[in-house]
Amino acid sequence: MTAIGAIIGLILSILLIIKKVHPFYSLILGALAGGLLGTVSLPDTVRIMIEGIKDITPAVIRILTAGVLSGVLIITGAAESISNHIIKFLGEKYVYLALALSAMLLCTTGVFIDVAIITVAPIALLTGRNLGIHPSKLLLIMIGGGKCGNIISPNPNTIIAAENFGADLYSVMVANLIPAIIGLIVTVTMIVKIFPDKKYPVKRITLVQTEESVSLPSFGASIIGPVVTILLLALRPLAGLSIDPLIALPVGGIIGIICMRKISLLKESLEYGLSKMSVIAVLLIGTGAIAGIIKHSSLKDYMISGLAQTPFGEYLIAPLSGALMSAATASTTAGATIASSSFSSIIVALGVSAVWGAAMINSGATVLDHLPHGSFFHATGGSMEVGFKERMKLIPYETLIGTILATLTTFTYIVLEVLMK
């Protein structure tokens, strides 16, 4: 299949998404057009699309079960309790670290990055009023922390990247641990300083403790579910006992809700988690279809030949493909899905290990996942009362944070896996 067909298909998908056509239909139509314009017959185009969807089916099932843990954390108030504890512990003096760390830890526990930011947003707005910090700056800090947490989390983007590479999920999460920590430090130091300060009136407000906030579970109980999940996933590399994410994620959620003594909220948590993950699952079907088209096209060959002319070119295809696909879809999950489905076999054939290939694509998918044709852009801006123009001004800084993370992951791989051999 010609590369031009795949490129036109991607462009068509982007244009349709920008025009507010549902991403699933946009991606399906883009895949169909890409195949036909790539000189493939209609029956073969449909067959290739279905093959692409089949490739991601195991990951879709795991992602749906991940909704148990995510739903429990949100519905029980565990996510809110974790963020409140961190912010209260660090205090106003370290407000940037507190907000970034809150978003990072919530994402690390398996909460979607947009949900994590929406969860922390109320207290961030209150803190901004008290200290005279503009909401756009606080939003940027939380996005930076969320991106750092997203690359070390059992979230859909990490699950799908690990699945497509046949890599252990826990190992992929750990591979990005150093880049995530350094990225957090850079966010709360360098990004804070280069982002322009804007006048914002100080208005001291005392947070009134409501019955709802009093009933939140303790920090210790709230963190049990995620800890159990991570420990179960860690059994494979540490003890040789393989616990699939299909089991580890829901078990962590159920144990967590029992320890929080909120078992009565289990049904509601399951429904909430499934509703959130179903949206992702539908999106993944569309991304699987267009990933099949890209995989069967010569687009990847052109990318490889172009990168071969640059130093360490063979190591750049993973983060670069993640970045490009995240730009096309304005989604970390969709970007990681298309990139890992389309390029995993080639990346491994070039000598990159499955774990690091998945890790580099995962971090690369954070580079441009915040563009305006995606829901993340609007959901996060709305949660912090940041208008469209102000939200647009954050894009260069968000891109810088994602680029730093992708660069750190690639550099870590080169140092640990290449230079030390």
Secondary structure, DSSP 8 states (H G I E B T S, - for coil): --HHHHHHHHHHHHHHHHTT--HHHHHHHHHHHHHHHTT--HHHHHHHHHHHHHHHHHHHHHHHHHHHHHHHHHHTSHHHHHHHHHHHHHTGGGHHHHHHHHHHHHHHTT--HHHHHHHHHHHHHHHHHHHT--HHHHHHHHHHHHHHHHTTSSSHHHHHHHHHHT--HHHHHHHTHHHHHHHHHHIIIIIHHHS---------------HHHHTS--HHHHTHHHHHHHHHHHHHHHHS----HHHHHHHHHHHHHHHTT-GGGHHHHHHHHHHHHHHHHHHHHHHHHHHHHHHTSSHHHHHHHHHTTSTTHHHHHHHHHHHHHHHHHT-HHHHHHHHHHHHHHHHHHTT--HHHHHHHHHHHTTSSTT-TTSHHHHHHHHHTT--HHHHHTTHHHHHHHHHHHHHHHHHHHIIIIIIT-
